[in-house]
């Protein structure tokens, strides 16, 4: 019966075709102004989506400038460049068009545009001293839920670690959630971002900071994401599966941003910082091991997830239901061809102590359902590495 609060500052515009209404949504946002700084990545430039957005905005009288120097696992140095460019442009509003990396970078750029310095200077919870540039987020993957969260995960390029900025001031003012933008995503990207969304929902539901509202959202996200994921990976043109994944990812984003993630993310961010592993793939690698480790801390909740996705019946014991969940998360990753930790060519056992330390220092470690130490992380990295390569 813990105390909690639930504040959703983001207006969500969701459904097929909403992307084409973006200019009108921004017009309706009083704080947006006329000068729009678009943050995206080279892939979005290549497929012409950024140009479509630029043209639509220009036709409505907006002045735009596009910054596309964003990489997967967004880097501090690129955010600093973006902040400088936004300041030189005198941006009134920042538009993020891309996946979670782009949206996280745009959040950091919104901070640096107003306050300067480095993203690291605002790491942790509630360390942004004043309001930043308003942000509109347009996700092009169904994964991170960053379009509705108040967090930004950035890579420190010197220390080779990830850090998180958490503050309601960087929550987007508007999220334009259009599943049509995901129809052409390749299978592996669909798989990795979909698993990221599933992990968000599972960790929001099982972590120590869970609450009744986030729990309901997390279970609804799981109900949508799990049955759609294999279908969307195998047939990207299945519009119903794409819709379920996209909406599920957004719901999962709301859930974990009002609870927390936990040790799956701590391990994933450790290898993402060191090896630049795509975040969704990293999350998928460690999910079964953390479920197995955490089960004893809250067997009922883990069993509820298994029953929610239909792999356990009401008459099954909670213990057997949870065992089925561990097995199914491994099988799901295999079916959608997510690589294992052992299959990453850059992984070295000599790095495990560093990775365990990095995971333990992550701000979400205290939120894990079961108390976890550096030695526990070391055991889990070793256990995950012991799986056969795919």
C-alpha positions as CSV (number, residue, x, y, z in Angstrom):
1,X,0.0,0.0,0.0
2,X,2.8,2.4,-1.0
3,X,2.2,6.0,-1.7
4,X,2.5,7.0,-5.4
5,X,1.6,9.7,-7.8
6,X,0.6,9.5,-11.5
7,X,1.2,12.4,-13.8
8,X,0.9,12.1,-17.6
9,X,2.0,15.4,-19.1
10,X,2.0,14.1,-22.7
11,X,-0.9,14.5,-25.0
12,X,-1.1,11.3,-27.1
13,X,-2.3,11.4,-30.8
14,X,-2.5,7.7,-31.8
15,X,-3.7,5.8,-34.8
16,X,-2.9,5.2,-38.5
17,X,-2.4,8.5,-40.4
18,X,-1.7,10.7,-37.3
19,X,1.8,11.4,-38.7
20,X,0.2,13.4,-41.5
21,X,-1.6,15.6,-39.0
22,X,1.6,16.6,-37.1
23,X,1.7,20.2,-38.4
24,X,-1.8,20.8,-37.1
25,X,-1.0,19.2,-33.7
26,X,2.0,21.6,-33.4
27,X,-0.1,24.5,-34.4
28,X,-2.4,23.7,-31.5
29,X,0.5,23.6,-29.1
30,X,0.8,27.2,-27.9
31,X,4.4,26.9,-26.7
32,X,5.6,25.6,-30.0
33,X,6.4,28.8,-31.8
34,X,7.5,28.9,-35.5
35,X,11.1,27.7,-35.5
36,X,11.1,23.9,-35.3
37,X,14.3,21.9,-34.8
38,X,13.9,18.4,-36.1
39,X,16.1,15.7,-34.5
40,X,16.4,12.4,-36.5
41,X,19.0,9.9,-37.8
42,X,20.6,9.0,-41.2
43,X,18.2,6.1,-41.7
44,X,15.1,8.3,-41.5
45,X,16.8,10.8,-43.8
46,X,17.5,8.0,-46.3
47,X,13.9,6.8,-46.6
48,X,12.6,10.3,-47.1
49,X,10.5,10.5,-44.0
50,X,12.3,13.5,-42.6
51,X,11.8,15.3,-45.9
52,X,8.0,14.6,-45.8
53,X,7.8,16.1,-42.3
54,X,9.9,19.1,-43.3
55,X,7.6,19.8,-46.3
56,X,4.4,19.4,-44.3
57,X,5.7,21.8,-41.7
58,X,7.0,24.3,-44.2
59,X,3.6,24.3,-46.0
60,X,2.0,25.4,-42.7
61,X,4.3,28.3,-42.3
62,X,6.9,26.8,-39.9
63,X,10.7,27.3,-40.3
64,X,12.6,24.0,-39.9
65,X,16.2,22.8,-39.4
66,X,17.1,19.2,-39.3
67,X,19.8,17.6,-37.2
68,X,20.5,14.0,-38.1
69,X,23.8,13.2,-36.2
70,X,22.2,10.7,-33.9
71,X,23.5,7.1,-33.5
72,X,22.0,4.0,-31.8
73,X,22.7,4.3,-28.1
74,X,22.9,8.1,-28.4
75,X,26.2,9.7,-27.4
76,X,26.8,12.6,-25.1
77,X,29.0,14.3,-27.7
78,X,26.3,14.2,-30.4
79,X,23.7,15.6,-27.9
80,X,26.1,18.5,-27.2
81,X,26.4,19.2,-31.0
82,X,22.6,19.1,-31.2
83,X,22.2,21.5,-28.3
84,X,24.6,24.0,-29.9
85,X,22.9,23.7,-33.3
86,X,19.4,24.2,-31.7
87,X,20.7,27.3,-29.9
88,X,22.2,28.7,-33.1
89,X,18.9,28.1,-34.9
90,X,17.0,29.8,-32.0
91,X,14.6,26.9,-31.9
92,X,11.2,27.3,-30.4
93,X,10.3,23.6,-30.3
94,X,12.1,20.4,-30.9
95,X,10.6,17.6,-33.0
96,X,12.0,14.0,-32.5
97,X,11.4,11.8,-35.5
98,X,12.9,8.3,-35.0
99,X,13.3,5.4,-32.6
100,X,14.1,5.6,-28.9
101,X,17.7,6.7,-29.5
102,X,16.5,9.7,-31.5
103,X,13.9,10.6,-28.9
104,X,16.3,10.2,-26.0
105,X,18.8,12.4,-27.8
106,X,16.2,15.0,-28.5
107,X,15.3,15.2,-24.8
108,X,18.9,15.8,-24.0
109,X,19.2,18.4,-26.7
110,X,16.1,20.2,-25.3
111,X,17.9,20.5,-22.0
112,X,21.2,21.6,-23.5
113,X,19.5,24.1,-25.8
114,X,18.3,26.0,-22.7
115,X,20.9,25.2,-20.0
116,X,24.1,24.2,-21.9
117,X,26.9,22.1,-20.3
118,X,26.8,18.3,-20.8
119,X,24.0,15.7,-20.5
120,X,25.9,14.2,-17.6
121,X,25.4,17.3,-15.5
122,X,21.6,16.5,-15.4
123,X,21.9,12.7,-14.7
124,X,19.7,11.2,-12.0
125,X,16.2,12.2,-10.8
126,X,14.9,15.7,-10.9
127,X,18.2,17.5,-11.6
128,X,16.9,19.9,-14.3
129,X,16.5,23.3,-12.7
130,X,14.0,24.9,-15.1
131,X,11.7,24.2,-18.0
132,X,13.3,23.2,-21.2
133,X,12.4,23.6,-24.9
134,X,9.0,21.9,-25.6
135,X,9.3,18.6,-27.4
136,X,7.1,16.7,-29.9
137,X,8.0,13.0,-30.3
138,X,7.1,10.9,-33.3
139,X,8.3,7.3,-32.8
140,X,9.2,5.2,-35.8
141,X,9.7,2.0,-33.9
142,X,7.4,0.1,-31.5
143,X,9.7,-0.3,-28.6
144,X,11.1,2.2,-26.2
145,X,7.9,4.1,-25.3
146,X,10.2,7.2,-25.1
147,X,7.5,9.3,-26.6
148,X,5.6,9.2,-23.3
149,X,8.5,8.9,-20.7
150,X,10.3,11.5,-18.7
151,X,13.7,9.8,-19.0
152,X,16.6,9.9,-21.4
153,X,19.4,7.3,-21.6
154,X,22.7,8.6,-23.0
155,X,26.1,7.0,-23.5
156,X,29.1,8.6,-21.8
157,X,31.7,8.2,-24.5
158,X,34.7,8.6,-22.2
159,X,33.6,6.2,-19.4
160,X,31.8,3.9,-21.8
161,X,28.8,3.7,-19.6
162,X,25.2,4.7,-19.9
163,X,23.5,7.2,-17.6
164,X,19.9,8.2,-17.2
165,X,18.3,11.7,-16.9
166,X,14.9,11.4,-15.2
167,X,12.7,14.5,-14.9
168,X,9.1,15.3,-15.8
169,X,10.4,18.5,-17.6
170,X,11.7,16.3,-20.5
171,X,8.4,14.5,-21.1
172,X,7.2,15.3,-24.6
173,X,4.3,17.7,-24.9
174,X,2.8,15.6,-27.7
175,X,3.4,12.1,-28.9
176,X,2.3,11.2,-32.4
177,X,2.0,7.5,-32.4
178,X,1.4,6.2,-35.9
179,X,1.8,2.5,-36.5
180,X,2.0,3.1,-40.3
181,X,5.6,4.4,-39.7
182,X,6.6,0.9,-38.6
183,X,5.3,-1.1,-41.6
184,X,8.7,-1.3,-43.4
185,X,10.8,-2.0,-40.3
186,X,13.1,-5.0,-41.0
187,X,12.5,-8.2,-38.9
188,X,15.5,-7.9,-36.5
189,X,14.6,-4.3,-35.7
190,X,11.0,-5.2,-35.2
191,X,12.1,-8.1,-32.9
192,X,14.6,-6.1,-30.8
193,X,12.3,-3.1,-30.3
194,X,9.3,-5.3,-29.6
195,X,11.3,-7.2,-26.9
196,X,12.3,-3.9,-25.4
197,X,8.7,-3.0,-25.0
198,X,7.8,-6.3,-23.5
199,X,10.6,-6.0,-21.0
200,X,9.4,-2.5,-20.1
201,X,6.0,-3.9,-19.2
202,X,7.3,-6.9,-17.3
203,X,9.7,-4.8,-15.2
204,X,7.1,-2.1,-14.6
205,X,4.8,-4.8,-13.2
206,X,7.3,-6.7,-11.1
207,X,9.7,-3.9,-9.8
208,X,9.6,-2.6,-6.3
209,X,8.2,0.8,-7.4
210,X,5.1,-0.8,-9.1
211,X,1.7,0.7,-8.3
212,X,-1.9,-0.2,-9.1
213,X,-2.3,2.2,-12.1
214,X,1.1,1.2,-13.6
215,X,0.3,-2.5,-13.0
216,X,-2.9,-2.3,-15.0
217,X,-1.2,-0.6,-17.9
218,X,1.7,-3.0,-17.8
219,X,-0.6,-6.0,-18.0
220,X,-2.5,-4.4,-20.8
221,X,0.8,-3.8,-22.7
222,X,1.8,-7.4,-22.2
223,X,-1.6,-8.6,-23.5
224,X,-1.0,-6.5,-26.7
225,X,2.7,-7.0,-27.3
226,X,3.2,-10.7,-26.7
227,X,0.7,-12.1,-29.2
228,X,1.6,-9.6,-31.9
229,X,5.4,-9.9,-31.7
230,X,6.0,-13.1,-33.6
231,X,3.5,-12.1,-36.3
232,X,5.0,-8.7,-36.8
233,X,8.5,-10.1,-37.1
234,X,7.4,-12.8,-39.6
235,X,5.0,-10.6,-41.6
236,X,5.8,-6.9,-41.3
237,X,2.8,-6.0,-43.5
238,X,0.4,-7.3,-40.9
239,X,-1.2,-4.0,-40.0
240,X,-3.1,-5.4,-37.0
241,X,0.1,-6.8,-35.4
242,X,1.9,-3.5,-36.1
243,X,-0.9,-1.6,-34.4
244,X,-0.9,-3.8,-31.4
245,X,2.9,-3.5,-31.0
246,X,2.9,0.2,-31.4
247,X,0.1,0.9,-29.0
248,X,1.4,-1.7,-26.6
249,X,4.9,-0.1,-26.6
250,X,3.4,3.3,-25.8
251,X,1.3,1.8,-22.9
252,X,4.4,0.1,-21.6
253,X,6.2,3.4,-21.7
254,X,3.6,5.0,-19.5
255,X,3.7,2.1,-17.1
256,X,7.5,2.0,-16.5
257,X,7.8,5.7,-16.4
258,X,5.4,5.8,-13.5
259,X,7.1,2.8,-11.8
260,X,10.6,1.9,-13.0
261,X,12.6,-0.7,-14.9
262,X,14.9,-3.0,-13.0
263,X,17.9,-5.4,-13.3
264,X,17.2,-6.5,-16.9
265,X,17.8,-2.9,-18.0
266,X,20.8,-2.6,-15.6
267,X,22.5,-5.5,-17.3
268,X,21.5,-4.3,-20.8
269,X,22.7,-0.8,-20.3
270,X,26.0,-2.2,-19.0
271,X,26.7,-4.0,-22.2
272,X,25.2,-1.2,-24.3
273,X,27.7,1.2,-22.8
274,X,30.7,-1.1,-23.3
275,X,29.9,-2.9,-26.5
276,X,27.3,-0.6,-28.1
277,X,24.8,-3.5,-28.2
278,X,21.4,-2.5,-29.5
279,X,19.2,-1.9,-26.4
280,X,16.3,-4.2,-27.2
281,X,18.6,-7.1,-28.1
282,X,20.5,-6.6,-24.8
283,X,17.2,-6.6,-22.8
284,X,16.0,-9.7,-24.5
285,X,19.3,-11.5,-23.7
286,X,19.0,-11.1,-19.9
287,X,15.2,-11.2,-19.4
288,X,14.8,-15.0,-18.7
289,X,17.7,-15.0,-16.2
290,X,16.3,-12.0,-14.2
291,X,12.8,-13.5,-14.2
292,X,14.3,-16.8,-12.8
293,X,16.4,-14.8,-10.3
294,X,13.5,-12.6,-9.2
295,X,10.7,-15.2,-9.0
296,X,11.0,-16.0,-5.3
297,X,10.6,-12.3,-4.4
298,X,7.1,-12.2,-6.0
299,X,6.0,-15.5,-7.4
300,X,2.4,-14.4,-7.8
301,X,3.2,-11.5,-10.1
302,X,5.5,-13.6,-12.3
303,X,2.9,-16.3,-12.5
304,X,0.2,-13.7,-13.4
305,X,2.3,-12.7,-16.4
306,X,2.4,-16.3,-17.5
307,X,-1.3,-16.7,-17.2
308,X,-1.9,-13.3,-18.9
309,X,-0.1,-14.5,-22.1
310,X,-1.8,-17.9,-22.0
311,X,1.1,-20.2,-21.3
312,X,-0.2,-21.2,-17.9
313,X,-3.6,-22.1,-16.6
314,X,-5.3,-21.1,-13.3
315,X,-4.9,-24.5,-11.9
316,X,-1.1,-24.5,-12.5
317,X,1.0,-23.6,-9.4
318,X,2.6,-20.2,-9.4
319,X,6.0,-21.9,-9.4
320,X,5.2,-23.9,-12.5
321,X,3.7,-20.9,-14.2
322,X,6.8,-18.9,-13.6
323,X,9.0,-21.7,-14.9
324,X,6.9,-21.7,-18.1
325,X,7.4,-17.9,-18.4
326,X,11.2,-18.3,-18.2
327,X,11.1,-21.1,-20.9
328,X,8.8,-19.1,-23.1
329,X,10.9,-15.9,-23.0
330,X,13.9,-17.9,-24.2
331,X,11.8,-19.6,-26.9
332,X,10.3,-16.3,-28.0
333,X,13.8,-14.7,-28.4
334,X,14.9,-17.8,-30.4
335,X,11.9,-17.8,-32.6
336,X,12.4,-14.1,-33.6
337,X,16.1,-14.7,-34.0
338,X,17.4,-12.4,-31.2
339,X,21.1,-13.3,-30.7
340,X,22.3,-14.7,-27.4
341,X,24.8,-13.0,-25.1
342,X,27.4,-15.7,-26.0
343,X,27.0,-15.0,-29.7
344,X,28.3,-11.4,-29.4
345,X,31.8,-11.5,-30.8
346,X,33.2,-8.7,-28.7
347,X,32.2,-10.2,-25.4
348,X,35.1,-11.3,-23.1
349,X,34.9,-13.0,-19.8
350,X,37.5,-10.6,-18.5
351,X,34.9,-7.8,-18.9
352,X,32.3,-9.5,-16.6
353,X,33.6,-7.9,-13.4
354,X,33.4,-4.4,-15.0
355,X,29.9,-5.2,-16.4
356,X,28.7,-6.4,-13.0
357,X,30.0,-3.3,-11.3
358,X,28.3,-1.1,-14.0
359,X,25.0,-2.9,-13.7
360,X,25.1,-2.7,-9.9
361,X,25.7,1.1,-10.0
362,X,22.7,1.6,-12.3
363,X,20.0,3.8,-10.7
364,X,17.4,1.1,-11.3
365,X,19.2,-1.6,-9.3
366,X,17.3,-0.7,-6.1
367,X,14.0,-1.1,-7.9
368,X,14.6,-4.8,-8.7
369,X,12.0,-7.1,-7.2
370,X,14.7,-9.1,-5.4
371,X,17.7,-7.5,-3.7
372,X,20.7,-7.9,-6.0
373,X,24.4,-7.5,-5.5
374,X,27.4,-7.1,-7.7
375,X,28.2,-10.7,-7.2
376,X,24.7,-11.6,-8.2
377,X,25.1,-9.7,-11.4
378,X,28.4,-11.4,-12.1
379,X,26.7,-14.8,-11.7
380,X,23.9,-13.7,-14.1
381,X,26.3,-12.5,-16.8
382,X,28.2,-15.8,-16.4
383,X,25.0,-17.8,-16.6
384,X,23.8,-15.9,-19.7
385,X,27.1,-16.4,-21.4
386,X,26.9,-20.1,-20.7
387,X,24.0,-20.5,-23.1
388,X,24.8,-22.1,-26.5
389,X,25.3,-19.7,-29.4
390,X,22.5,-19.5,-31.9
